[in-house]
């Protein structure tokens, strides 16, 4: 579990580090007013960026377990950890529903 969390942290750092560069290269490669040679160079530069730097590869994960499914974004916890912590009173403002 710890490995997944560390890999996710490393990927998020790579995305934030290369975000501006990726945005520039994407704009240049899609700009039809530029010469085709310049656009091709921008496309090659974009493909040379690290794979981890792609923002679509980022997946929301539970900060406690590393689980990638059933995540409550507001608390960054999976549904199991959310339930346990809510019942223990560790999440402020979260109560068990009763009607």
Secondary structure, 3 states (H helix, E strand, C coil): CHHHHHHHHHHHHHHHHHHHHHHHHHHHHHCCCCCHHHHHHHHHHHHHCCHHHCHHHCCCCCCCCCCCCCEECCCCEEHHHHHHHHHCCCCCCCCCCCC
